Structure formats: structure tokens, C-alpha cells
Amino acid sequence: MNMTVIWLISMFVLLVLEALVPGLVSIWFAAGALFALLAALLGAELWLQCVIFLAVSLALLALTRPLAKKYVNARTTPTNADRIIGQDCIVTEEIDNLHGTGAVLVDGKTWTARMEQADGSAPKGAVVKALRIEGVRLIVTEK
């Protein structure tokens, strides 16, 4: 089979893959295949076509991936839950990590809570500080 056909098929497959997969994953290699196809059309040797494919693909990947990652995959959905980090919480149900119990009231909402320390506990009515959210639990520490 002629190398121009192989590079053309490779480029097509990589572009279809790029269209099917969310985010940028193979566009750089499709561009490398395009340049290798051009080299094949100009009569370059197979080893040179492969070097051109790798060089163009890796150069584009290195130069544009950080920018593409920053702008294309930066679709995070912020939540209002993050605003409670660092706030004081009132323990409404005794926090006992060993028994897996505990709840706190913060920002008008009740959260299931666990102490940061593995064997931590806090009595009902104590004031603790929110450190982070892990799943649906609020991780707190003594104030």
C-alpha cells in the first residue's frame, strides 16, 4: 500500500477520534500525519516521513497542550459549598470518628461531619472549623 494512502487514513482516523472523544487528545498527531502525508507526496523516504510525523506531533503537543488544557478543559462548575471552608461550625450531633457519627450546622445548613484526626471527637455544642469537603462530608478540626 502506498504511504500517501496510509498517512491519509491515519489522519482521517485521528480526526474522527478527536471528534468522538471529549477534550483534545489526537489533534496534534493528525497534524503530524498531514505533514508526513505532504512529505510522502513530495517523495521523501519512509524514515523521513516518520521523523516529520513525530517531530511535528511532539512540537505541536509541547507548544499548544498547556494552552489548550487551560482553555478547553477548564470547565469546572463552582458550587456555593466551597464558601464554607474556613468558617466556624456548631456541632449539632456529637462527632465521633470511631463510631462514624456527627453533624454540624454551618451557613444555615446541616452537614455530616468528621474530625480531621482519625480518632477525633467533638461534643454537641462545640465550635469547630471547616477544613474541606470530602464527598458529602465536611471535615472539621478543633478551633
C-alpha positions in Angstrom: 0.0 0.0 0.0 1.3 3.5 -0.9 2.5 5.6 2.1 0.3 8.6 1.0 -2.8 6.4 1.5 -1.5 5.2 4.9 -0.9 8.8 6.1 -4.3 9.9 4.7 -6.1 7.1 6.5 -4.1 7.8 9.7 -5.0 11.5 9.6 -8.7 10.6 9.0 -8.8 8.1 11.9 -7.1 10.6 14.2 -9.5 13.4 13.3 -12.5 11.0 13.8 -11.1 10.1 17.2 -10.7 13.7 18.0 -14.3 14.4 17.1 -15.6 11.5 19.2 -13.6 12.0 22.4 -14.2 15.0 24.7 -11.2 17.3 25.1 -8.2 17.5 22.9 -6.4 14.1 22.5 -5.3 13.4 19.0 -5.4 16.7 17.0 -1.6 17.1 17.3 -1.0 13.7 15.8 -3.5 14.4 13.0 -1.4 17.5 12.1 1.7 15.3 12.2 0.1 12.9 9.8 -0.8 15.8 7.5 2.8 16.9 7.3 4.0 13.3 6.8 1.4 13.0 4.0 2.9 16.1 2.4 6.4 14.7 2.7 5.2 11.4 1.1 3.6 13.3 -1.8 6.9 15.2 -2.3 8.8 11.8 -2.5 10.5 11.7 0.9 11.9 8.4 2.2 9.8 6.5 4.8 12.2 7.2 7.6 12.0 10.9 6.9 8.2 10.8 6.8 8.2 9.1 10.2 10.6 11.7 11.6 8.5 14.5 10.3 5.4 12.9 11.8 7.0 12.6 15.2 8.7 16.0 15.2 5.5 17.9 14.1 3.3 16.0 16.5 5.5 16.4 19.5 6.4 20.0 18.8 2.7 20.9 18.5 1.9 18.9 21.6 4.6 20.6 23.6 3.7 24.1 22.4 -0.1 24.1 22.5 -1.1 21.5 25.1 -0.7 23.8 28.1 -2.8 26.5 26.5 -5.4 24.0 25.2 -5.7 22.4 28.6 -6.1 25.7 30.3 -8.9 26.9 28.0 -10.7 23.8 26.7 -10.8 21.6 29.8 -11.2 24.4 32.3 -15.0 23.9 32.5 -15.3 23.3 36.3 -18.6 24.0 37.9 -18.1 26.1 41.0 -20.5 25.4 43.9 -21.5 27.6 46.8 -20.4 24.8 49.1 -16.8 26.0 48.8 -17.6 29.2 50.7 -18.0 27.3 54.0 -14.3 26.3 54.0 -12.7 28.1 56.9 -15.9 29.0 58.6 -16.9 28.2 62.1 -19.4 25.4 62.6 -21.6 24.4 65.6 -21.7 20.7 66.4 -25.3 19.6 66.4 -24.6 15.9 66.8 -21.6 14.7 68.7 -18.8 14.0 66.2 -17.2 10.6 66.9 -15.0 9.3 64.1 -14.7 5.8 65.7 -18.5 5.4 65.6 -19.0 7.3 62.3 -21.3 9.8 63.8 -21.5 13.6 63.8 -23.2 16.6 62.2 -22.5 20.4 62.2 -24.5 23.5 61.3 -22.8 26.0 59.1 -24.2 28.7 56.9 -27.8 27.6 57.8 -27.2 24.0 56.6 -26.6 20.8 58.4 -23.6 18.7 57.2 -22.5 15.3 58.1 -19.1 15.9 59.7 -15.9 14.1 60.7 -12.9 15.3 62.6 -9.6 15.6 60.7 -7.9 13.5 63.3 -8.6 9.8 62.8 -9.7 9.2 66.4 -11.1 12.7 66.8 -14.3 13.7 68.5 -16.2 16.8 69.4 -19.1 17.2 71.9 -22.5 18.7 70.9 -22.5 22.5 71.1 -18.7 22.8 70.4 -17.4 25.2 67.8 -15.2 23.6 65.1 -13.6 24.9 61.9 -14.4 23.6 58.4 -11.3 22.4 56.6 -12.5 20.7 53.4 -15.3 18.8 51.8 -14.9 15.1 51.0 -17.9 13.8 49.1 -20.9 14.7 51.2 -19.0 15.1 54.5 -17.4 18.2 56.0 -14.0 17.6 57.5 -13.5 19.8 60.6 -10.9 20.5 63.2 -10.9 21.8 66.7 -11.0 25.6 66.8 
